[in-house]
Amino acid sequence: MSTTTASPSQNLAAYLTSSKGPFSVLPAPQRVPAAGEVLVNVQACALQPVDAKLAKLAIAPLAYPTILGSPVAGFVEAVGEGVQKVKAGDRVVASTSIFAKGGEERWGGAQRFAIVLEREVLVIPSSLPFENACASASQTPLAVLYAVGTLNVPRPSDPSEPALPTTDTILIWGGSSAMGSLTISYAKKAGLTVITTCSSHNFDLVKSLGADYVFDHKRPQGDVVADLVKTMKEVGVPKYWFDTISLPASMAPLVEVISQTTAPDQAVTVVTLLPAVMYASSVTIPPNVTVKMNSFRSAAEENLELVQWMLGQGGYLERGLKEGWARGVPPLVLGGLNQVEKAVDMLHHEEVSGQKLVVFPWQD
C-alpha cells in the first residue's frame, strides 16, 4: 500500500484504485453534506468480510477508485439541509452507503471525513469507545432477523426487559463472526433458543452472548452434522436458519442438517450474506430450501417503518448501545489508513476470528 501525507484538516482516504487492485492512501476531496446527509469526522472505521470479497474477488460492480469500510464512528462535522436527528459535535456511529451507491467514493468509510445518511446515524454515549461502537452497531443482523423479506422474526415488545421465551429456535452458522455475534444477542432479545457454530476457542464468547447450544464447525463435516441433528431432534428443529459465512464450508453442512431434520415438502428459508456464486458450484440446494441473500435497503418503502424502529431516535439500536446490551465481538485496532490493505488481506485469508478489524483514519 502506498501512502501520502495530509494537513490536519485535509481529507485522506484509503483508495481501492481498481478492480482487484492495490490500496493507496491519498488526499481525498473535502466532503460537503447535501440535504438529509451528515458529514462525519471519522475516528474509527470497521472492515468487514464483504470488503475483502469486493477487493479481492470483485463480487459486485463498483466505481473505481473507491473507498471501502463500514460502519464509521466519530464526531458530526456538519449536517445538510433538513437534518434534525444530530448536530455538529455529536458522537455518532453509522453504516455507510457505499454498496447502495455503487462504490461512489464519498460514501466510503475508510477516510477522515465520510458522508452518511441521516437515517443511518445513531448518537452514542461518551462511555462507548468509537472502536467498540463500530463493532456493535451493524444494522445487518437486525435486518436479517426482522425484515419481512428475510426471516421475519416477531420483534421484541421492549428490548430493555427480559425476553419472553418462545418455542422457536434459530441456527446461526458462524456465531463468533461479527454478524453472528450480534445476531445471537438480538435473537435472545427476541426470546429465541439459539443453536450456533464456531471454532472451539470462541465457545466462551458466544455463550457469553447467550447461545444455548454451541458446536465446533472446524470438526469433520459428518461429525458436526450428526451432533447438530441429534440436538435438534431433542430440542426442536429450527424455524429460522442464518449462514453468516455463506461459503461451501458452511452451506454444505447446513444443507445436510436441513435434509436430515425436515421433510422433503417442508419449506425452509436460509438467509445468507453473500451471493449464490460463492457456494453454488459445489453445494446442491434441495427443492424445499429457499436461499435468500440479505439485500436490505433502508430507503425501500416497505422497510421505512422497520428502519425507524431500528435506527430512529430512542430506537432499538440506539437503546442497545446506550444500555450496553447491543454487544458484538471485541474490536482489534490495526492502526491508521495504511493498515486497510492488511485488514483486507487478513479477512481474505480467514485470519480473523471473534474480532472486528478497525482502523483509525487520523492515526499515522
PLY file of the C-alpha trace (Angstrom):
ply
format ascii 1.0
element vertex 364
property float x
property float y
property float z
element edge 363
property int vertex1
property int vertex2
end_header
0.00 0.00 0.00
1.35 3.39 -0.97
0.83 6.35 1.35
0.99 10.11 1.35
0.63 12.83 3.97
-2.07 15.43 4.50
-2.57 18.59 6.51
-4.51 18.26 9.78
-7.74 19.48 8.16
-7.38 17.73 4.80
-9.32 14.63 3.94
-7.28 11.47 3.45
-8.57 8.11 2.27
-7.52 4.52 1.63
-8.49 4.11 -2.03
-9.02 0.78 -3.75
-7.61 2.03 -7.03
-9.04 -0.57 -9.42
-10.89 -3.87 -9.56
-8.79 -6.37 -7.56
-6.11 -3.69 -7.45
-3.95 -2.30 -4.64
-4.88 0.23 -1.99
-3.29 3.68 -1.84
-3.64 6.30 0.90
-4.18 9.58 -0.93
-5.66 13.04 -0.37
-9.40 12.99 -0.97
-11.90 15.76 -1.76
-13.42 17.69 1.09
-16.95 16.35 1.53
-19.99 18.62 1.76
-23.25 17.11 3.06
-26.34 17.60 0.92
-29.91 17.62 2.23
-30.54 14.65 4.51
-26.82 13.87 4.80
-24.33 14.06 7.66
-20.58 14.65 7.41
-18.70 12.54 9.97
-15.19 13.24 11.18
-14.27 9.56 11.25
-12.38 8.42 14.34
-12.83 4.69 13.69
-13.84 2.60 10.69
-14.54 -1.13 10.61
-13.62 -3.53 7.82
-15.94 -6.43 7.04
-15.52 -9.80 5.31
-17.57 -8.43 2.42
-14.93 -5.72 1.96
-12.40 -8.46 1.31
-14.75 -10.15 -1.17
-15.18 -6.84 -3.00
-11.48 -6.02 -3.02
-10.06 -9.44 -3.81
-12.84 -11.11 -5.83
-14.80 -8.13 -7.21
-18.11 -9.81 -6.36
-20.07 -6.64 -7.19
-19.52 -3.83 -9.69
-18.11 -0.65 -8.14
-16.97 2.70 -9.48
-13.18 2.98 -9.15
-11.27 4.34 -7.41
-13.46 3.55 -4.42
-13.31 3.56 -0.63
-14.49 0.59 1.43
-15.29 0.24 5.14
-18.36 0.38 7.39
-19.60 1.27 9.98
-17.85 4.51 10.89
-17.81 6.24 14.27
-16.73 9.76 15.13
-17.95 13.31 15.55
-20.54 15.10 13.45
-18.57 17.66 11.43
-21.53 19.22 9.61
-25.11 18.45 8.62
-27.02 19.02 5.41
-30.26 20.87 4.95
-33.18 19.50 6.94
-31.14 17.25 9.24
-32.60 17.26 12.76
-31.50 13.94 14.24
-27.95 15.08 15.07
-25.91 18.28 15.27
-22.27 19.27 14.90
-20.13 17.83 17.69
-22.35 14.82 18.47
-20.63 11.47 18.96
-22.15 9.10 16.41
-21.87 5.78 14.64
-23.36 5.00 11.24
-23.37 2.45 8.46
-22.14 3.78 5.15
-23.98 3.54 1.82
-21.01 2.55 -0.31
-22.68 -0.57 -1.73
-26.06 1.05 -2.36
-24.29 3.92 -4.13
-22.27 1.63 -6.40
-18.90 2.46 -4.90
-19.15 6.26 -5.17
-16.18 7.30 -3.05
-17.84 9.99 -0.89
-19.85 7.20 0.78
-16.89 5.03 1.80
-15.82 4.69 5.42
-12.02 4.42 5.31
-11.39 8.16 5.09
-11.13 11.03 7.54
-14.39 12.69 6.50
-17.25 10.49 5.29
-20.81 11.18 4.20
-23.63 9.14 5.74
-27.40 9.38 5.58
-29.29 10.95 8.47
-31.47 7.87 8.89
-28.37 5.69 9.38
-26.84 7.81 12.17
-27.01 6.85 15.85
-25.91 9.01 18.77
-23.60 7.10 21.10
-22.75 7.78 24.76
-19.39 9.20 25.81
-18.72 5.96 27.70
-18.65 3.93 24.46
-15.28 3.99 22.66
-15.52 4.63 18.92
-13.91 1.30 18.05
-16.44 -0.58 20.18
-19.27 1.33 18.54
-18.01 0.15 15.15
-18.03 -3.44 16.39
-21.55 -3.29 17.82
-23.60 -1.00 15.60
-24.23 -3.01 12.45
-27.87 -3.00 11.35
-27.39 -6.11 9.16
-28.27 -8.66 11.89
-31.44 -6.72 12.69
-32.43 -6.69 9.02
-31.75 -10.43 8.75
-33.92 -11.18 11.76
-36.80 -8.75 11.42
-37.26 -7.74 7.77
-40.28 -9.24 6.04
-38.09 -10.28 3.11
-35.67 -12.31 5.24
-36.51 -14.24 8.45
-39.39 -12.03 9.64
-38.92 -12.87 13.34
-41.52 -11.19 15.61
-39.95 -8.13 17.21
-39.48 -7.88 20.99
-42.02 -5.53 22.55
-39.46 -3.95 24.89
-35.81 -4.92 24.35
-34.79 -3.45 27.70
-36.92 -6.03 29.51
-36.10 -9.75 29.77
-37.32 -11.52 26.65
-40.36 -13.73 26.94
-39.21 -17.19 25.84
-40.78 -18.65 22.73
-40.80 -22.19 21.42
-38.86 -21.13 18.32
-35.22 -21.90 17.58
-32.67 -20.31 15.26
-29.49 -21.84 13.83
-26.72 -19.27 13.32
-23.78 -20.74 11.42
-20.69 -18.74 12.35
-21.73 -17.35 15.72
-18.35 -15.82 16.54
-18.28 -13.71 13.38
-19.07 -10.02 13.69
-22.54 -10.57 12.23
-23.11 -13.84 14.06
-22.30 -12.46 17.50
-24.74 -9.57 17.14
-27.41 -11.89 15.78
-27.07 -14.10 18.85
-27.59 -11.11 21.13
-30.64 -9.90 19.19
-32.12 -13.39 18.84
-32.01 -13.83 22.60
-33.74 -10.46 22.99
-36.48 -11.90 20.78
-36.83 -14.94 23.06
-35.39 -17.47 20.63
-33.39 -20.56 21.51
-30.03 -20.18 19.77
-28.04 -23.02 18.24
-24.75 -21.82 16.78
-21.41 -22.97 15.42
-17.92 -21.52 15.76
-14.35 -22.59 16.44
-13.85 -24.18 19.85
-11.70 -21.30 21.13
-14.70 -18.98 20.72
-17.16 -21.09 22.72
-16.95 -18.84 25.78
-17.55 -15.75 23.64
-20.76 -16.99 22.04
-22.02 -18.44 25.32
-21.48 -15.05 26.96
-23.74 -13.55 24.27
-26.50 -16.02 25.10
-26.03 -19.02 22.78
-27.83 -22.07 24.18
-26.10 -24.81 22.16
-22.66 -24.44 20.57
-20.87 -26.74 18.12
-17.35 -26.71 16.69
-17.69 -26.27 12.93
-13.99 -27.00 12.44
-14.60 -30.68 13.17
-15.17 -33.12 10.26
-18.41 -32.27 8.49
-20.05 -35.62 9.23
-19.41 -35.27 12.96
-20.75 -31.71 13.12
-23.86 -32.66 11.16
-24.51 -35.70 13.36
-24.22 -33.68 16.57
-26.47 -30.90 15.28
-29.11 -33.36 14.08
-29.06 -35.18 17.43
-29.53 -31.93 19.36
-32.30 -30.70 17.07
-34.23 -33.92 17.50
-34.06 -33.32 21.25
-34.76 -29.57 21.48
-36.60 -28.86 18.25
-35.79 -28.19 14.61
-35.01 -24.52 13.96
-37.69 -22.32 12.46
-35.01 -19.84 11.36
-31.70 -20.52 9.57
-28.88 -17.99 9.05
-25.47 -18.65 7.47
-23.16 -15.75 8.29
-20.26 -17.31 6.36
-22.12 -18.20 3.14
-19.34 -20.29 1.60
-19.22 -24.01 0.65
-17.65 -24.90 4.02
-20.76 -23.63 5.80
-23.56 -24.13 3.27
-22.76 -27.79 2.60
-23.14 -29.00 6.22
-26.05 -26.62 6.84
-27.98 -28.05 3.89
-27.19 -31.57 5.06
-28.58 -30.77 8.52
-31.77 -29.44 6.93
-32.10 -32.59 4.79
-31.83 -34.80 7.87
-34.23 -32.83 10.08
-37.02 -31.66 7.76
-39.48 -33.39 5.46
-38.92 -33.01 1.69
-42.13 -30.98 1.40
-41.37 -28.70 4.38
-40.44 -25.22 3.20
-37.23 -23.86 4.74
-35.68 -20.42 4.28
-31.96 -19.86 4.73
-30.57 -16.32 4.81
-27.01 -15.69 3.63
-24.74 -12.65 3.45
-23.07 -13.47 0.13
-24.47 -14.24 -3.34
-25.00 -17.79 -4.55
-21.96 -17.59 -6.82
-19.83 -18.00 -3.69
-21.11 -21.55 -2.99
-23.47 -22.76 -5.75
-20.85 -24.61 -7.81
-20.22 -27.13 -5.03
-23.43 -27.15 -2.97
-26.76 -28.57 -4.16
-29.74 -26.80 -2.63
-32.73 -29.13 -2.01
-36.05 -28.19 -3.68
-37.70 -27.37 -0.35
-34.98 -24.85 0.61
-35.15 -21.20 -0.44
-31.90 -19.27 -0.03
-32.20 -15.51 0.35
-29.18 -13.24 0.36
-29.71 -10.31 2.69
-30.08 -7.27 0.45
-31.91 -4.98 2.85
-32.25 -1.40 1.61
-33.07 1.17 4.25
-34.55 3.51 1.62
-37.08 0.98 0.30
-40.68 1.97 1.01
-41.51 -1.40 2.56
-38.62 -1.03 5.04
-39.16 2.52 6.31
-41.16 1.53 9.39
-38.60 -1.13 10.35
-35.75 1.35 9.82
-37.44 3.81 12.15
-37.85 1.07 14.77
-34.20 0.04 14.41
-32.45 3.36 13.86
-34.80 6.13 14.97
-34.06 8.36 17.94
-34.58 6.26 21.04
-34.97 3.20 18.81
-33.80 -0.37 19.25
-30.16 0.00 18.31
-29.59 3.39 19.95
-31.00 1.99 23.20
-28.90 -1.14 22.87
-25.69 0.86 22.52
-26.62 3.18 25.37
-27.72 0.41 27.73
-24.90 -1.96 26.78
-26.83 -4.99 25.56
-26.05 -4.42 21.85
-22.67 -6.07 22.05
-20.64 -7.65 19.29
-17.18 -9.14 19.11
-14.30 -7.08 20.55
-12.50 -4.70 18.17
-8.94 -5.20 17.00
-7.40 -1.84 16.05
-4.70 -2.31 13.40
-3.58 1.31 13.07
-4.21 4.06 10.54
-5.47 4.09 6.95
-2.27 2.43 5.77
-3.50 -0.73 7.53
-6.66 -1.09 5.43
-4.88 -3.35 2.95
-3.60 -5.52 5.82
-7.14 -5.76 7.20
-8.48 -6.85 3.82
-5.71 -9.44 3.46
-6.42 -10.84 6.93
-10.12 -11.13 6.14
-9.45 -12.68 2.73
-7.17 -15.33 4.22
-9.65 -16.04 7.05
-7.19 -14.97 9.74
-9.85 -13.18 11.80
-11.94 -14.98 14.40
-14.03 -13.48 17.17
-12.86 -9.92 16.46
-13.83 -6.88 14.37
-10.98 -5.22 12.48
-10.89 -1.44 12.89
-8.66 1.38 11.63
-8.23 4.90 12.99
-8.14 7.30 9.99
-6.37 10.04 11.97
-3.60 7.77 13.21
-0.32 7.79 11.27
0 1
1 2
2 3
3 4
4 5
5 6
6 7
7 8
8 9
9 10
10 11
11 12
12 13
13 14
14 15
15 16
16 17
17 18
18 19
19 20
20 21
21 22
22 23
23 24
24 25
25 26
26 27
27 28
28 29
29 30
30 31
31 32
32 33
33 34
34 35
35 36
36 37
37 38
38 39
39 40
40 41
41 42
42 43
43 44
44 45
45 46
46 47
47 48
48 49
49 50
50 51
51 52
52 53
53 54
54 55
55 56
56 57
57 58
58 59
59 60
60 61
61 62
62 63
63 64
64 65
65 66
66 67
67 68
68 69
69 70
70 71
71 72
72 73
73 74
74 75
75 76
76 77
77 78
78 79
79 80
80 81
81 82
82 83
83 84
84 85
85 86
86 87
87 88
88 89
89 90
90 91
91 92
92 93
93 94
94 95
95 96
96 97
97 98
98 99
99 100
100 101
101 102
102 103
103 104
104 105
105 106
106 107
107 108
108 109
109 110
110 111
111 112
112 113
113 114
114 115
115 116
116 117
117 118
118 119
119 120
120 121
121 122
122 123
123 124
124 125
125 126
126 127
127 128
128 129
129 130
130 131
131 132
132 133
133 134
134 135
135 136
136 137
137 138
138 139
139 140
140 141
141 142
142 143
143 144
144 145
145 146
146 147
147 148
148 149
149 150
150 151
151 152
152 153
153 154
154 155
155 156
156 157
157 158
158 159
159 160
160 161
161 162
162 163
163 164
164 165
165 166
166 167
167 168
168 169
169 170
170 171
171 172
172 173
173 174
174 175
175 176
176 177
177 178
178 179
179 180
180 181
181 182
182 183
183 184
184 185
185 186
186 187
187 188
188 189
189 190
190 191
191 192
192 193
193 194
194 195
195 196
196 197
197 198
198 199
199 200
200 201
201 202
202 203
203 204
204 205
205 206
206 207
207 208
208 209
209 210
210 211
211 212
212 213
213 214
214 215
215 216
216 217
217 218
218 219
219 220
220 221
221 222
222 223
223 224
224 225
225 226
226 227
227 228
228 229
229 230
230 231
231 232
232 233
233 234
234 235
235 236
236 237
237 238
238 239
239 240
240 241
241 242
242 243
243 244
244 245
245 246
246 247
247 248
248 249
249 250
250 251
251 252
252 253
253 254
254 255
255 256
256 257
257 258
258 259
259 260
260 261
261 262
262 263
263 264
264 265
265 266
266 267
267 268
268 269
269 270
270 271
271 272
272 273
273 274
274 275
275 276
276 277
277 278
278 279
279 280
280 281
281 282
282 283
283 284
284 285
285 286
286 287
287 288
288 289
289 290
290 291
291 292
292 293
293 294
294 295
295 296
296 297
297 298
298 299
299 300
300 301
301 302
302 303
303 304
304 305
305 306
306 307
307 308
308 309
309 310
310 311
311 312
312 313
313 314
314 315
315 316
316 317
317 318
318 319
319 320
320 321
321 322
322 323
323 324
324 325
325 326
326 327
327 328
328 329
329 330
330 331
331 332
332 333
333 334
334 335
335 336
336 337
337 338
338 339
339 340
340 341
341 342
342 343
343 344
344 345
345 346
346 347
347 348
348 349
349 350
350 351
351 352
352 353
353 354
354 355
355 356
356 357
357 358
358 359
359 360
360 361
361 362
362 363
